[in-house]
């Protein structure tokens, strides 16, 4: 299991679960998805970046809910690998797909030199929606009362 390997290398550490923080991040990830969908016709690249952030926020929310924290270098990759391992490959896109979304979003933020095609954006929105939905179920299952507030 990837998670066990990351833990053995010291790239993931156990901390107290933070359900309040996890719920805030999940709510923001869901809002990010709505924002991305709202700006698709106006700015495809920015919609892509916002969808990529939704993926990362959901992954971080899952780790907080599970009582885990990435450590060391390249924490976003560790974050996605760990969250993907916790969810399981059969239920959502692969960790490699999520990592590709993150890399392209980050590249656009730093360089803004490469347009995002409508096809690529639609595929990314689909991946992000699927990921955030699956992660939200898992996070909210840990604290069912939070959804009532």
N, C-alpha and C positions, 0 to 999 in steps of 0.2 A: 504494500500500500504506500502511495506517495507520501501521505501524511506521516506515517511512521518513519520514513526515510528523512523527511525534513526535520522532524523532531529529534532524531538521532544526530543530525548534523548541527543542531542548535539553532536552526532557522525559524523554529516555532516554539513559543513557550506558553505554558499554562498560566492563566491569570484568573481572577474572579470574574465570572460572567457578568456582563453589564447589559441587562435586558432593556433598561431605559435608553441607553445609548444605541443599542441595536434597533429598537423601535423607531427612534428618531432618524437613523440612517436609512431604514427601510422606507419610511414615509418620504424622505427626500429623494431616494432612488425612484420611487413611483412618480413623484412630481417631476423629476428630471425626464422621465420617459414621456410624460405629457408635453413638456416643454419641447423636447426633440421633435415630437410629432407636429407640434404647432408651427415650428420654423422650417419644416421640410421644404415647402415651396419658396421660401424666402432665402434660406442659406443652408444648403445641403451639408457643407463642411461643418458648420457650427452644430447642426442637428446630429451629425456623426459624433462630434466631440462630447456633446451632452449625453448621448446614448452610451458612449464609452464610460463616462463618469457614473452613470447609473449602474453599470455592471460592477465597477469598482466599489461603489457605495454598498451595494447589496452584498458583495463578497465580504467587505469589512463588517457589515452588520451580522452576517452569519458567524464570523469568527468571534465577535464580541459576545454573541448569544451563547456560543459554545465555550467561552472562556479561554480563548486563544489569542495570541498576538504574534505577528511576524517580527523577526529580528534580523539584524545583519544587513548586508548589501542586497539590493534588488528586491526590496520588500513587496513591491506590487506584484512581481512574478510569484514570490512565495505566497502572497495573499491569494492569488488566483489558483495556484496549484493546490493549496490547502483547502480552499472553499470547494473547488472542483472535486477533490477527493472526498470531502464530507458529503457532498450531494450525490456523487456517483456519475460515471460516464454515460450510462444508459438513459438517464432522465433528461439531460440537457446537452447543449453543445459541448464539444470537447474543450479542455483547458487551452489547447493550442488555438482554437477559434477565438476564445476570450482574450488570450494574450495578443493575438493579431489585431483585434479591435482596439485594445489598449495602446499598442505600439503605433498604429496609424493615427489614432486620436492625439497621442502625445506628439507625434511628428508634425501634425498640422498645427498644434499649438505653438511649437517652437519655430517652425519654418514657413508655414502657410504657402508652400510652393507646389502643392500637388492637389488638384481638384479631386473630389470624391464623386464618383458616378452615381446616378440615381439607383442603378442596380445594386451597387455596393452598399449604398445607404439603406435601401429596403432590406437587404439581407442582414445588415447590422442591427437595424431596428427589430427585426424578427428575433435575432439571437438575444438582444437585450431584453425584449419583452418576455421571452421564454425564461431566461435566466432569473430576472427579477421576480417573476411569478412563482417559480419553483422555490427560490430562496425565501420569499415572503411567507409562503406556507410553513416552511420549517422554522423560521424565526418567530412568527406569530404563534405557532403551536407551543413554543416554550413559555409564552406569556399571553394566554388568551384574553385576559382582562384588559390588556393594553388596547386592543382593537375596539373596545367599548367606550373608551375615553375620548 
